[in-house]
Amino acid sequence: MEVKYNIMLIRENLEGYKIVGVKEGRDIYDFISKKYDRVLDPDRGSIVISGDIYNISHYLVLDSEYDLNFDEKKKWSTEND
């Protein structure tokens, strides 16, 4: 069996950045707060996981301490909030 995860860049608690995978058909806002968190880039691609997937979460943190690149800093830096 296989499942598709959509990859997103989020800003958690208006402090740090994370790359997360959200199982196709699930809502990111069931995982993050609408008040304190922000989806910066909802379409960073996707991954497909196959095999014994019954115990895999609907939300996967792929990078918990993501550093923005130069273009992303210009677009989403804290100075623009």
Secondary structure, DSSP 8 states (H G I E B T S, - for coil): -EEEEEEEEEEETTTEEEEEEEETT--GGGTS-TTT-EEEES-S-EEEEESS-TT--SEEEEEEEE---HHHHHHH-GGG-
